[in-house]
């Protein structure tokens, strides 16, 4: 299983999802020590990992701002418990990853009130010539503006996609158009 997403799905299937999430978070935060302290580091975790008391310990060991992204792979069984768990974590921002796919539904946004949401690449790919995607994103942006939620478009691979998203009012983006993933040590100069 060469793709990380497949490894996380398999770990969850085996009942080891939280363990892999925790290991990934620890690895990311250790690697981030190479970055300047003022840089925020993002950690993607499942709702189950947020409910796991070990996650708070991992976050407490980091001496920097952390943004927690709730992944879309798992269904949330108890939003009240998840909200309580998020409130107990050290004060960090959090967002909902991959809105528009998996379990990253409007319920996540309504019940969790995230600082930001990330539009799934399925909504972003070829948006520059897809009026239906443009209409959907425009509607989401209107709703999210009303709730004070920032929007990040992920999976931007072309300048035309970036321009179309900017024209729609999406303020932030990520994807190969802007740069490839790299080890933290290589990002110091950027």
N, C-alpha and C positions, 0 to 999 in steps of 0.2 A: 504494500500500500504506500505509494510514493507521495501522494498528495496529503497535506496536513488535514484537510477537512475529512477525508476518509478515515484517517487515524483517530480523529476525535469522535467520529460516529461509531467506529468499532469499539473504542474505549467505553463509550456510553452504553453500547449494546451489552458489553461484558460487565456493566456495573462499576466501571473504573473511570467514568467521565470526570468526576470531581478530582480524582488523583491526577489525571493528566492535565486538567485545567490548572491545578495548583502548581504542578511542576513547570508548566509553561509560564505561569505568572512569575514564579521565582526566577526562572531563567531570563525572562524579559527584564525584570527589575535589576537583576545582577548585571546584565549586559548594559543596561542604561546608565550604570555608574560611569561609563565612559563619556556620557553626555554632560553638558553644563547643567548645574543644579536647577536652573530656572526653566528647563525644558520639561513639559508635561509628557508623561509616558502613558500610553493606552494599553490596557489589558482586557482582552476579550474572555468572558467567562459565561457559563451557563447559569440559569436561575438556581439550579441545585447547588452550584459552587458558592454562590452568594449566600445561600442558607447555611452552608458548612462553616462552623466556627473557625476552622483553620484558615479560611480566607482572610479574616480580619487580622490574624497573626502575620500572614504574608504581607499585607498592606502596611501594617504598623512598622515592619522592618525597613520600609523604604523611606528615605529622607528626601522626598520630592512630591510634587503634585502628580496625582494619578487620575486618569480618566478610566472609568469602568464601563465597558460596553457589554450589554447583555445580548448574548447570541440568540439566534432564531431557531436553534435546533430542537429545543425542548419546550414542551407545553408548560405553562405556569398553572399549577393546580390550586395554589392559594396566594392570591395577590396580596392579601393583608400580611401574611407572613413574610413575603418578599419585601414589601415596603418597610416592615419593622426591621428586617435584616439590613437593608440599605441604610436606614437611619442610624443603626448601631456602628456602621463602618466609620473610620476616620473621614473627615469631611473632604470628599473628592467629588468631582463632577461625574455624571454618568449619562450614558446614552443608550439608545436601542439600535442595535446593528441590523443591517439588512432588511429595513422596512420594505415590505412588498414581497417577502418570501418567507417560507417556513411558518413558524409561530409568531413572527414579529408583526403582530397585527395591530390594528387600531386600539385594541384593548390594552396592549402594553403602553401605548402613549397615554391613553385616558387614565389608566389606573396607576401608572408609575410616575407620570409627570417628569420625564427625563429633561436634562439640559439641552440635549440635541438628539437628532435621529439621523441615521445614515440610510440614504436611499439605496436599495439593492441595485446591483449592476443590471439586473433584468429591466429595470425602469430607465436606466441610463444609456445602455447600448443602443446606438442608432437613433437617439431621441431627436437629433437634428432633422430627421425627415420622417418622423412618426407623430402625426397630429394627436393620436389617441394617448400616447405616452405624455406628450406635452400637456394635454388637458388634465390628465390624472395628476401630474406633478404640480401644475398650477393650482389645482384644487387642494392638494396636500399642503402646499406652501401657504395658501390662504388660511387654512385651519391652524397650521403650526405658528404662523405669525400672530394669530389671535391668542395663542397659549404661551407665546414668548419662547418658543422652542427653536433653536438653531437647526439648520439643515446642512448635511454634508452629502454630496453625491459621490458614490464610490464606483470604481471601475471605469473612469474616464480614460479613453484610449486615443481619442482624436481631438484636434483643435476645434473641429465643427461641433462635437458633443460639448466641449467646454464652453464654447460661445453660446450654444443654444441654452444650456443650463444657466449661464450667467444672464442671458436675456430674460429667462423666466424668473430670475431673482434668487437662484441658489447661490449662497454666499461662499460656500466652501466646497472643495473637491479634492479627490485623491484618485490616483490611477497611474498607469504606465505613461500617460501623456506628460505627467509632471515628474516622474522618476520611478526607477525600479526599487524594489525592496533592497535594503543593504544592512549589513551589521552596524550596530550603534557606533562603533569606533570609526567607521567610514563617514558617518554623518556629522562629525564634530565640526567640520569646516563649513557646513551648509546652514 
